[in-house]
């Protein structure tokens, strides 16, 4: 079933046409290009730690048992990052860069959205910027270390891509994977936290390829929780699989984060997600 443009809320249409809209791209968008989601990522980290001899088989088995529980993902990631130590950067680069995954139809539809103020992503890979560079070789790509450039671009309303959790192609500059990383970031980069909060209070953000149970999404939202005040600020939107949405979750995401859910089907590898982006491009 094709996505019906009538399902795009009026407030989202208004924000997009007024150039007050941005897209947050989650791990689901890169999964279509063959990159791992959280469960597979942790499994790969366990195997890498075993291969490097930095954990025992018994400890690997303990990690694997814990990895069956999504609420334990961050704890496992933190432990494995400590275990891998100097091998962690190598693992991230091999996982997200060396394979050179290609942009998908979803990324092409994202690039076609010419009224976006910025694209925010929690992904480490370089698929988004490579897709944009076909259109604009000089597109600006920032990370959490570039607060000055982010502020400049926001004030001038110049488009940019923000890799909120770091860039695997520049892994030595830092990767945010765990809640410990976020606490460190909060201590060292308070200006960045303020900018992220401002982005969510000034612009309507559309979550694409991002499950609202993804640990990295929850980390980001909790990091800027002060930006979400009841009955103020713009509404945000999350395009999610209708099969995974409950009324309770709908209510909580709207009341806690001003995020309204837009359901799409999982069929044909989430084809409606790409169709949603195409429909947003054509709103009038």
Backbone as numpy.savetxt, mean C-alpha at the origin, in Angstrom:
# Nx Ny Nz CAx CAy CAz Cx Cy Cz
-18.76 -10.32 -14.50 -19.60 -9.12 -14.50 -18.72 -7.87 -14.50
-18.98 -6.94 -15.43 -18.19 -5.72 -15.52 -18.59 -4.75 -14.42
-17.64 -3.93 -13.98 -17.93 -2.95 -12.94 -18.86 -1.88 -13.50
-19.92 -1.60 -12.78 -20.90 -0.60 -13.19 -20.48 0.76 -12.64
-20.18 1.75 -13.52 -19.74 3.07 -13.06 -20.72 3.76 -12.12
-21.98 3.33 -12.14 -22.98 3.92 -11.24 -22.60 3.67 -9.78
-21.79 2.65 -9.54 -21.40 2.30 -8.17 -20.32 3.23 -7.61
-19.79 4.12 -8.42 -18.80 5.09 -7.91 -19.54 6.18 -7.15
-19.26 6.37 -5.86 -19.98 7.37 -5.06 -19.77 8.79 -5.60
-20.78 9.61 -5.45 -20.71 10.98 -5.96 -19.56 11.77 -5.33
-19.33 11.56 -4.02 -18.25 12.31 -3.37 -16.89 11.96 -3.97
-16.70 10.71 -4.38 -15.46 10.33 -5.03 -15.35 10.96 -6.41
-16.43 10.97 -7.15 -16.41 11.63 -8.46 -16.04 13.10 -8.32
-16.66 13.76 -7.35 -16.41 15.19 -7.15 -14.94 15.44 -6.80
-14.39 14.62 -5.92 -13.00 14.79 -5.50 -12.05 14.56 -6.67
-12.31 13.53 -7.46 -11.43 13.24 -8.59 -11.47 14.38 -9.62
-12.66 14.84 -9.97 -12.77 15.89 -10.98 -12.18 17.22 -10.49
-12.12 17.39 -9.16 -11.57 18.62 -8.59 -10.07 18.50 -8.29
-9.44 17.40 -8.72 -8.01 17.17 -8.47 -7.69 17.11 -6.98
-8.64 16.59 -6.20 -8.44 16.43 -4.75 -8.43 14.96 -4.37
-7.91 14.13 -5.26 -7.99 12.69 -5.08 -6.61 12.05 -5.25
-6.38 10.97 -4.53 -5.14 10.20 -4.64 -5.48 8.73 -4.48
-4.55 7.87 -4.89 -4.77 6.43 -4.77 -3.69 5.82 -3.88
-4.12 4.97 -2.96 -3.18 4.19 -2.16 -3.18 2.77 -2.71
-2.02 2.32 -3.17 -1.90 1.01 -3.81 -1.28 0.02 -2.82
-2.00 -1.08 -2.58 -1.53 -2.11 -1.67 -0.92 -3.29 -2.37
-0.58 -4.30 -1.58 0.14 -5.47 -2.09 -0.64 -6.26 -3.13
-1.98 -6.19 -3.06 -2.79 -6.94 -4.02 -2.53 -6.54 -5.45
-2.15 -5.28 -5.67 -1.87 -4.81 -7.02 -0.62 -5.47 -7.58
0.36 -5.71 -6.72 1.60 -6.35 -7.17 1.47 -7.87 -7.25
0.49 -8.42 -6.53 0.27 -9.86 -6.59 -0.07 -10.30 -8.01
-0.77 -9.45 -8.74 -1.10 -9.75 -10.13 0.11 -9.84 -11.02
1.22 -9.25 -10.56 2.48 -9.31 -11.32 3.38 -10.42 -10.82
2.85 -11.24 -9.89 3.61 -12.40 -9.42 4.38 -12.20 -8.13
4.18 -11.08 -7.45 4.90 -10.84 -6.20 4.08 -11.37 -5.02
4.76 -11.72 -3.91 4.06 -12.41 -2.81 3.23 -11.49 -1.94
2.12 -12.05 -1.44 1.36 -11.41 -0.37 1.98 -11.83 0.96
1.39 -11.39 2.07 2.04 -11.56 3.37 2.39 -13.01 3.70
1.45 -13.91 3.52 1.69 -15.31 3.88 2.87 -15.88 3.13
2.89 -15.67 1.82 3.99 -16.19 0.99 5.30 -15.47 1.30
5.22 -14.17 1.60 6.43 -13.42 1.93 7.10 -13.98 3.18
6.30 -14.25 4.20 6.85 -14.80 5.44 7.42 -16.19 5.22
6.73 -16.99 4.42 7.23 -18.33 4.11 8.58 -18.25 3.41
8.70 -17.30 2.48 9.98 -17.11 1.77 11.07 -16.63 2.72
10.70 -15.77 3.69 11.68 -15.30 4.66 12.16 -16.45 5.55
11.24 -17.32 5.94 11.62 -18.48 6.75 12.61 -19.36 5.98
12.29 -19.61 4.71 13.17 -20.45 3.88 14.54 -19.80 3.68
14.56 -18.47 3.54 15.83 -17.76 3.38 16.66 -17.86 4.66
16.00 -17.71 5.80 16.71 -17.81 7.08 17.28 -19.21 7.29
16.52 -20.22 6.88 17.02 -21.59 6.96 18.22 -21.79 6.04
18.10 -21.28 4.81 19.17 -21.46 3.82 20.46 -20.80 4.27
20.35 -19.68 4.98 21.54 -18.97 5.46 22.03 -19.52 6.79
21.29 -20.47 7.35 21.73 -21.09 8.60 21.59 -20.22 9.82
20.67 -19.23 9.77 20.55 -18.32 10.91 19.40 -18.72 11.84
18.61 -19.72 11.45 17.61 -20.28 12.35 17.66 -21.81 12.24
17.20 -22.47 13.27 17.16 -23.93 13.27 15.87 -24.42 12.61
15.83 -25.69 12.28 14.61 -26.28 11.72 13.46 -26.17 12.71
13.76 -26.36 13.99 12.72 -26.25 15.01 12.12 -24.85 15.05
12.98 -23.84 14.97 12.48 -22.46 15.01 11.68 -22.16 13.75
12.14 -22.68 12.60 11.40 -22.50 11.35 10.00 -23.09 11.46
9.90 -24.26 12.09 8.59 -24.91 12.27 7.70 -24.07 13.18
8.29 -23.45 14.20 7.51 -22.59 15.08 6.98 -21.38 14.32
7.84 -20.77 13.50 7.41 -19.64 12.68 6.26 -20.06 11.76
6.39 -21.24 11.14 5.37 -21.68 10.19 4.03 -21.93 10.87
4.06 -22.43 12.08 2.81 -22.62 12.81 2.17 -21.27 13.15
3.00 -20.33 13.56 2.47 -19.00 13.87 1.93 -18.30 12.61
2.56 -18.59 11.47 2.19 -17.92 10.22 0.82 -18.32 9.70
0.18 -19.31 10.35 -1.19 -19.66 9.97 -2.18 -18.67 10.59
-1.67 -17.76 11.43 -2.53 -16.79 12.11 -2.14 -15.37 11.66
-2.95 -14.75 10.80 -2.61 -13.41 10.28 -2.31 -12.39 11.36
-2.94 -12.51 12.52 -2.68 -11.54 13.59 -1.26 -11.64 14.14
-0.54 -12.71 13.78 0.84 -12.89 14.22 1.86 -12.44 13.18
1.40 -11.99 12.02 2.31 -11.67 10.92 3.40 -10.68 11.31
3.02 -9.60 11.98 4.00 -8.56 12.32 5.05 -9.08 13.30
4.61 -9.88 14.26 5.55 -10.46 15.21 6.54 -11.38 14.50
6.05 -12.18 13.57 6.92 -13.09 12.81 7.90 -12.29 11.95
7.38 -11.26 11.28 8.24 -10.44 10.43 9.35 -9.79 11.24
9.01 -9.31 12.43 10.00 -8.68 13.28 11.09 -9.67 13.68
10.66 -10.89 14.08 11.63 -11.92 14.46 12.53 -12.33 13.30
11.94 -12.52 12.12 12.72 -12.96 10.97 13.68 -11.86 10.48
13.25 -10.62 10.59 14.14 -9.52 10.20 15.36 -9.50 11.10
15.15 -9.72 12.40 16.28 -9.79 13.33 17.16 -11.01 13.04
16.51 -12.14 12.71 17.27 -13.36 12.42 18.14 -13.19 11.17
17.57 -12.58 10.14 18.29 -12.46 8.86 19.42 -11.43 8.93
19.24 -10.42 9.74 20.25 -9.37 9.92 20.78 -8.86 8.57
22.05 -9.08 8.29 22.65 -8.55 7.06 22.08 -9.19 5.82
21.42 -10.32 5.96 20.82 -10.98 4.79 19.45 -10.40 4.44
18.90 -9.57 5.33 17.55 -9.04 5.10 17.50 -8.18 3.85
18.44 -7.25 3.70 18.44 -6.38 2.52 18.54 -7.20 1.23
19.38 -8.21 1.26 19.54 -9.09 0.09 18.22 -9.79 -0.23
17.54 -10.25 0.80 16.26 -10.93 0.61 15.23 -9.99 -0.03
15.13 -8.77 0.48 14.16 -7.80 -0.05 14.47 -7.49 -1.52
15.72 -7.28 -1.83 16.09 -6.95 -3.22 15.79 -8.13 -4.15
16.13 -9.33 -3.72 15.88 -10.51 -4.56 14.38 -10.74 -4.76
13.59 -10.48 -3.74 12.15 -10.74 -3.80 11.42 -9.73 -4.67
11.79 -8.45 -4.54 10.98 -7.41 -5.16 11.63 -6.72 -6.37
12.92 -6.87 -6.56 13.59 -6.16 -7.64 14.17 -7.09 -8.69
14.91 -8.10 -8.26 15.65 -8.94 -9.20 14.76 -9.63 -10.23
13.53 -9.93 -9.85 12.61 -10.60 -10.78 12.11 -9.67 -11.89
12.23 -8.37 -11.67 11.74 -7.35 -12.60 10.31 -7.65 -13.06
9.38 -7.71 -12.12 7.98 -7.96 -12.49 7.43 -6.84 -13.37
6.59 -7.19 -14.31 6.08 -6.22 -15.27 4.76 -5.61 -14.80
4.54 -4.34 -15.14 3.25 -3.72 -14.84 2.10 -4.49 -15.48
0.95 -4.45 -14.83 -0.24 -5.16 -15.31 -1.25 -4.15 -15.88
-2.38 -4.67 -16.33 -3.45 -3.80 -16.83 -3.92 -2.85 -15.73
-3.89 -3.30 -14.48 -4.28 -2.44 -13.37 -3.34 -1.23 -13.28
-2.04 -1.47 -13.42 -1.09 -0.36 -13.37 -1.29 0.61 -14.54
-1.59 0.06 -15.70 -1.85 0.92 -16.87 -3.08 1.80 -16.62
-4.12 1.21 -16.01 -5.33 1.98 -15.70 -5.04 3.05 -14.66
-4.15 2.75 -13.72 -3.76 3.72 -12.71 -3.06 4.92 -13.34
-2.13 4.65 -14.24 -1.38 5.72 -14.91 -2.32 6.62 -15.71
-3.39 6.05 -16.25 -4.32 6.82 -17.07 -5.15 7.82 -16.27
-5.17 7.67 -14.94 -5.91 8.60 -14.09 -5.15 9.93 -13.98
-5.45 10.86 -14.85 -4.64 12.07 -14.98 -5.03 13.20 -14.03
-6.00 12.96 -13.15 -6.40 14.00 -12.21 -5.98 13.69 -10.77
-5.14 12.69 -10.59 -4.66 12.35 -9.25 -3.61 13.35 -8.79
-3.61 13.63 -7.49 -2.58 14.51 -6.93 -1.31 13.73 -6.62
-1.47 12.49 -6.17 -0.32 11.63 -5.90 -0.77 10.19 -5.83
0.19 9.29 -5.90 -0.05 7.87 -5.65 0.79 7.48 -4.45
0.15 6.89 -3.47 0.80 6.43 -2.25 0.81 4.90 -2.26
1.93 4.30 -1.93 1.96 2.84 -1.91 2.76 2.33 -0.71
2.31 1.21 -0.17 3.06 0.54 0.89 3.94 -0.56 0.30
3.94 -0.69 -1.02 4.72 -1.75 -1.68 6.19 -1.33 -1.83
7.07 -2.31 -1.78 8.51 -2.05 -1.91 8.99 -2.11 -3.35
8.25 -2.78 -4.21 8.70 -3.00 -5.59 8.65 -1.70 -6.41
9.14 -1.78 -7.64 9.23 -0.59 -8.50 8.24 -0.64 -9.66
7.21 -1.46 -9.56 6.28 -1.60 -10.68 5.55 -0.30 -10.98
5.07 0.39 -9.95 4.29 1.60 -10.18 5.11 2.66 -10.89
6.32 2.93 -10.39 7.11 3.98 -11.04 7.54 3.61 -12.44
7.79 2.31 -12.67 8.15 1.91 -14.03 6.97 2.08 -14.98
5.75 1.83 -14.48 4.56 2.06 -15.31 4.40 3.54 -15.63
4.63 4.41 -14.64 4.50 5.84 -14.85 5.59 6.40 -15.76
6.77 5.82 -15.70 7.88 6.35 -16.49 7.73 6.11 -17.98
6.82 5.24 -18.37 6.50 5.10 -19.79 5.85 6.39 -20.28
5.06 6.99 -19.38 4.36 8.25 -19.71 5.22 9.46 -19.37
5.92 9.42 -18.24 6.74 10.54 -17.76 8.04 10.01 -17.17
9.12 10.02 -17.95 10.40 9.49 -17.47 10.92 10.20 -16.22
10.44 11.42 -15.97 10.94 12.20 -14.85 9.99 12.22 -13.65
9.05 11.29 -13.60 8.10 11.29 -12.49 8.86 11.24 -11.16
8.40 12.04 -10.21 9.06 12.13 -8.91 8.64 10.96 -8.02
9.64 10.28 -7.44 9.39 9.15 -6.55 10.04 9.46 -5.20
9.23 9.50 -4.15 9.72 9.85 -2.81 9.54 8.68 -1.86
10.29 8.71 -0.76 10.10 7.76 0.33 9.92 8.57 1.62
9.83 7.86 2.74 9.64 8.53 4.03 10.83 9.41 4.40
11.92 9.31 3.68 13.09 10.15 3.96 13.06 11.49 3.21
12.02 11.72 2.41 11.99 12.89 1.53 10.90 13.88 1.93
10.80 14.18 3.20 9.73 15.06 3.68 9.73 16.42 2.98
10.91 16.97 2.76 11.00 18.28 2.12 10.45 18.27 0.71
10.79 17.26 -0.07 10.29 17.15 -1.44 8.79 16.87 -1.46
8.31 16.04 -0.53 6.87 15.77 -0.45 6.11 17.05 -0.16
6.60 17.83 0.81 5.95 19.09 1.17 5.95 20.06 0.00
7.07 20.13 -0.71 7.17 21.05 -1.86 6.15 20.68 -2.93
6.06 19.40 -3.22 5.15 18.94 -4.28 3.69 19.13 -3.88
3.39 18.88 -2.61 2.02 19.11 -2.15 1.64 20.58 -2.25
2.54 21.46 -1.85 2.23 22.89 -1.87 2.07 23.42 -3.29
2.82 22.84 -4.24 2.73 23.27 -5.64 1.72 22.46 -6.44
1.10 21.47 -5.77 0.15 20.57 -6.44 0.80 19.88 -7.65
2.00 19.40 -7.45 2.72 18.64 -8.48 2.65 17.16 -8.16
2.36 16.35 -9.16 2.18 14.91 -8.96 3.47 14.25 -8.47
3.31 13.23 -7.60 4.46 12.44 -7.15 3.98 11.07 -6.70
4.92 10.15 -6.58 4.66 8.82 -6.04 5.36 8.75 -4.69
4.65 8.34 -3.66 5.25 8.20 -2.33 5.28 6.73 -1.94
6.47 6.20 -1.74 6.64 4.82 -1.28 6.75 4.88 0.24
5.59 4.77 0.88 5.48 5.06 2.31 6.32 4.14 3.18
6.60 2.93 2.71 7.35 1.96 3.52 8.73 1.66 2.97
9.19 2.48 2.03 10.55 2.31 1.52 10.58 1.74 0.12
11.80 1.66 -0.42 12.02 1.27 -1.81 13.03 0.13 -1.84
12.62 -1.01 -2.39 13.51 -2.17 -2.42 14.72 -1.95 -3.31
14.63 -1.00 -4.23 15.79 -0.71 -5.09 16.81 0.16 -4.35
16.42 0.70 -3.19 17.32 1.50 -2.36 17.20 0.99 -0.92
17.33 -0.32 -0.80 17.00 -0.97 0.46 17.86 -0.50 1.63
19.08 -0.04 1.34 19.95 0.43 2.43 19.43 1.73 3.05
18.48 2.41 2.38 17.88 3.62 2.94 16.81 3.31 3.97
16.48 2.03 4.10 15.51 1.64 5.12 14.23 1.08 4.55
13.74 0.02 5.15 12.48 -0.61 4.79 11.63 -0.72 6.05
10.37 -0.28 5.96 9.45 -0.40 7.09 8.67 -1.69 6.92
8.89 -2.62 7.82 8.22 -3.92 7.74 7.44 -4.24 9.01
7.86 -3.69 10.13 7.26 -4.07 11.42 6.81 -2.85 12.22
6.08 -3.10 13.30 5.67 -2.01 14.17 6.87 -1.36 14.86
7.93 -2.12 15.05 9.17 -1.56 15.62 9.75 -0.53 14.66
9.73 -0.83 13.37 10.21 0.12 12.36 9.41 1.41 12.43
8.09 1.29 12.61 7.24 2.47 12.67 7.51 3.31 13.91
7.76 2.65 15.03 8.08 3.40 16.24 9.39 4.17 16.06
10.34 3.53 15.39 11.61 4.21 15.11 11.39 5.39 14.18
10.53 5.19 13.18 10.23 6.26 12.23 9.55 7.42 12.92
8.63 7.12 13.83 7.92 8.16 14.56 8.90 9.00 15.38
9.90 8.36 15.94 10.90 9.06 16.76 11.81 9.94 15.89
12.18 9.44 14.73 13.19 10.12 13.91 12.60 11.04 12.83
11.37 10.78 12.40 10.81 11.51 11.25 9.43 12.09 11.58
9.36 12.97 12.56 8.07 13.52 12.94 7.46 14.37 11.84
8.29 15.01 11.04 7.78 15.81 9.93 7.05 14.96 8.92
7.52 13.74 8.72 6.89 12.82 7.78 5.51 12.42 8.28
5.39 12.15 9.56 4.09 11.80 10.12 3.08 12.93 9.90
3.50 14.14 10.10 2.62 15.30 9.90 2.19 15.41 8.44
3.12 15.15 7.52 2.79 15.22 6.10 1.79 14.14 5.71
2.01 12.92 6.20 1.06 11.84 5.90 -0.33 12.19 6.42
-0.37 12.71 7.63 -1.66 13.11 8.20 -2.32 14.18 7.35
-1.53 15.16 6.90 -2.07 16.23 6.07 -2.63 15.69 4.76
-1.96 14.70 4.20 -2.43 14.10 2.94 -3.80 13.47 3.12
-4.04 12.86 4.28 -5.32 12.21 4.52 -6.40 13.20 4.97
-6.02 14.39 5.39 -7.01 15.39 5.76 -7.30 16.36 4.62
-6.42 16.43 3.63 -6.59 17.34 2.50 -7.18 16.66 1.26
-6.94 15.36 1.12 -7.32 14.68 -0.11 -8.16 13.43 0.17
-8.99 13.09 -0.78 -9.73 11.84 -0.74 -8.81 10.73 -1.23
-8.62 9.70 -0.42 -7.72 8.61 -0.76 -8.55 7.38 -1.14
-8.19 6.76 -2.26 -8.85 5.54 -2.71 -7.88 4.37 -2.52
-8.25 3.40 -1.71 -7.42 2.22 -1.46 -7.69 1.18 -2.55
-6.64 0.78 -3.25 -6.75 -0.18 -4.35 -5.75 -1.32 -4.12
-6.22 -2.54 -4.19 -5.32 -3.68 -3.97 -4.86 -3.77 -2.54
-5.63 -3.21 -1.64 -5.24 -3.17 -0.23 -6.34 -3.76 0.62
-6.08 -4.91 1.22 -7.04 -5.48 2.17 -6.97 -4.68 3.47
-8.12 -4.45 4.05 -8.13 -3.69 5.28 -7.69 -4.52 6.48
-7.28 -5.76 6.22 -6.65 -6.57 7.28 -5.16 -6.72 7.04
-4.63 -6.13 5.97 -3.20 -6.21 5.70 -2.42 -5.50 6.81
-1.42 -6.16 7.39 -0.67 -5.53 8.48 -0.07 -4.18 8.10
0.44 -4.06 6.86 1.09 -2.79 6.49 0.09 -1.65 6.37
-1.14 -1.96 5.97 -2.17 -0.93 5.90 -2.58 -0.48 7.30
-2.75 -1.44 8.19 -3.10 -1.11 9.57 -1.99 -0.31 10.25
-0.73 -0.65 9.96 0.39 0.11 10.52 0.31 1.57 10.09
0.07 1.78 8.80 0.03 3.15 8.28 -1.14 3.92 8.88
-2.32 3.31 8.91 -3.50 4.00 9.43 -3.35 4.32 10.92
-2.79 3.41 11.68 -2.59 3.68 13.11 -1.51 4.73 13.34
-0.54 4.79 12.44 0.55 5.77 12.53 0.00 7.19 12.41
-1.07 7.36 11.63 -1.64 8.69 11.43 -3.07 8.74 11.97
-3.34 7.98 13.02 -4.70 7.88 13.55 -5.30 9.23 13.91
-4.47 10.18 14.30 -4.97 11.50 14.69 -5.60 12.24 13.51
-5.30 11.79 12.28 -5.84 12.47 11.11 -7.32 12.15 10.91
-7.80 11.11 11.56 -9.18 10.68 11.38 -10.03 11.11 12.56
-10.79 12.18 12.35 -11.67 12.66 13.41 -13.11 12.50 12.92
-13.98 12.05 13.80 -15.38 11.82 13.41 -16.02 13.06 12.79
-16.75 12.85 11.70 -17.56 13.89 11.03 -16.74 15.08 10.53
-15.45 14.89 10.27 -14.66 15.98 9.67 -13.66 15.39 8.70
-13.18 16.23 7.79 -12.23 15.77 6.79 -12.93 15.04 5.66
-12.19 14.73 4.60 -12.79 14.08 3.45 -13.12 12.61 3.71
-14.08 12.10 2.97 -14.32 10.66 2.98 -13.25 9.98 2.14
-12.84 8.79 2.57 -11.92 7.97 1.78 -12.67 6.72 1.34
-12.09 6.01 0.39 -12.79 4.86 -0.19 -11.82 3.70 -0.35
-12.33 2.49 -0.12 -11.53 1.29 -0.31 -12.29 0.33 -1.21
-11.65 -0.06 -2.31 -12.26 -1.00 -3.25 -11.87 -2.40 -2.80
-12.86 -3.16 -2.29 -12.59 -4.46 -1.67 -13.49 -5.54 -2.25
-13.04 -6.78 -2.10 -13.82 -7.93 -2.56 -15.11 -8.02 -1.75
-16.23 -8.02 -2.45 -17.52 -8.06 -1.75 -17.69 -9.33 -0.93
-16.99 -10.41 -1.36 -17.09 -11.67 -0.63 -16.47 -11.59 0.76
-15.60 -10.58 0.98 -14.88 -10.47 2.25 -15.42 -9.37 3.16
-16.46 -8.67 2.73 -16.95 -7.52 3.48 -18.15 -7.90 4.35
-18.09 -7.52 5.62 -19.24 -7.70 6.51 -19.78 -6.32 6.90
-21.04 -6.28 7.32 -21.63 -5.01 7.73 -20.90 -4.41 8.93
-20.44 -5.27 9.82 -19.71 -4.79 11.00 -18.43 -4.08 10.57
-17.68 -4.69 9.63 -16.45 -4.07 9.15 -16.74 -2.77 8.42
-17.79 -2.76 7.63 -18.19 -1.52 6.94 -18.35 -0.38 7.93
-19.10 -0.65 8.98 -19.36 0.38 9.99 -18.09 0.84 10.68
-17.22 -0.11 11.05 -16.02 0.24 11.78 -15.06 1.06 10.94
-14.86 0.66 9.69 -13.91 1.40 8.84 -14.41 2.81 8.57
-15.73 2.96 8.45 -16.24 4.31 8.20 -16.18 5.16 9.46
-16.55 4.59 10.60 -16.56 5.37 11.84 -15.15 5.65 12.36
-14.22 4.71 12.17 -12.87 4.87 12.72 -11.94 5.65 11.80
-12.12 5.47 10.46 -11.15 6.05 9.53 -11.79 6.83 8.38
-13.10 7.06 8.44 -13.80 7.74 7.34 -13.61 7.03 6.00
-13.50 5.71 6.04 -13.29 4.94 4.82 -14.58 4.22 4.44
-15.10 4.58 3.27 -16.31 3.94 2.75 -15.90 2.82 1.79
-16.52 1.65 1.93 -16.13 0.50 1.13 -16.91 0.43 -0.18
-16.19 0.13 -1.28 -16.79 -0.07 -2.60 -16.56 -1.53 -2.98
-17.60 -2.34 -3.04 -17.41 -3.76 -3.30 -17.17 -4.08 -4.78
-16.26 -5.02 -5.02 -16.04 -5.57 -6.35 -15.97 -7.08 -6.23
-16.08 -7.76 -7.35 -16.04 -9.21 -7.34 -14.61 -9.73 -7.43
-14.40 -10.92 -6.83 -13.10 -11.58 -6.94 -12.91 -12.31 -8.27
-13.98 -12.48 -9.02 -13.91 -13.31 -10.22 -12.93 -12.76 -11.25
-12.39 -13.67 -12.06 -11.42 -13.30 -13.11 -10.25 -12.51 -12.54
-9.72 -12.99 -11.40 -8.56 -12.34 -10.77 -8.80 -10.85 -10.51
-9.95 -10.57 -9.92 -10.29 -9.19 -9.54 -10.34 -8.26 -10.75
-10.89 -8.73 -11.85 -10.97 -7.90 -13.06 -11.72 -6.60 -12.80
-12.71 -6.65 -11.91 -13.50 -5.44 -11.63 -12.66 -4.33 -10.97
-11.56 -4.69 -10.35 -10.69 -3.68 -9.74 -10.09 -2.78 -10.81
-9.60 -3.40 -11.88 -9.08 -2.62 -13.00 -10.20 -1.85 -13.68
-11.35 -2.48 -13.82 -12.49 -1.82 -14.46 -12.95 -0.61 -13.65
-12.83 -0.69 -12.33 -13.17 0.45 -11.49 -12.28 1.65 -11.82
-10.97 1.41 -11.95 -10.04 2.50 -12.28 -10.36 3.11 -13.64
-10.67 2.25 -14.60 -11.04 2.74 -15.93 -12.30 3.59 -15.85
-13.28 3.14 -15.05 -14.53 3.90 -14.91 -14.29 5.23 -14.21
-13.40 5.26 -13.22 -13.10 6.51 -12.53 -12.48 7.52 -13.49
-11.65 7.05 -14.39 -11.03 7.95 -15.38 -12.09 8.64 -16.24
-13.20 7.97 -16.47 -14.21 8.48 -17.40 -15.37 9.22 -16.72
-15.29 9.45 -15.40 -16.41 10.13 -14.74 -16.53 11.56 -15.22
-17.76 12.06 -15.19 -18.02 13.44 -15.60 -18.90 14.12 -14.56
